[in-house]
Amino acid sequence: MLEQYFKLIDSEVNNMAMSNEIIYQVAYYFPAVLFALGKDYWNKMYPIYNRLLKHTEVKVRQPLAYSFH
């Protein structure tokens, strides 16, 4: 099930221009998903995180910045 999640998220992030709302939701819930999965999954999720940080919309980058508290 996690592999399907990663494929879906990776696909959406690679096609960031397709739907900003979906990308926003991915960014918004990213910290919670990582927390639930644990630090062992950071290496797998880091490429997605890095691509989200480079998104042109502030709305997408903002939840990731807020997660650093």
Secondary structure, 3 states (H helix, E strand, C coil): CHHHHHHHHHHHHHCCCCCHHHHHHHHHHHHHHHHHHCHHHHHHHHHHHHHHHCCCCHHHHHHHHHCCC
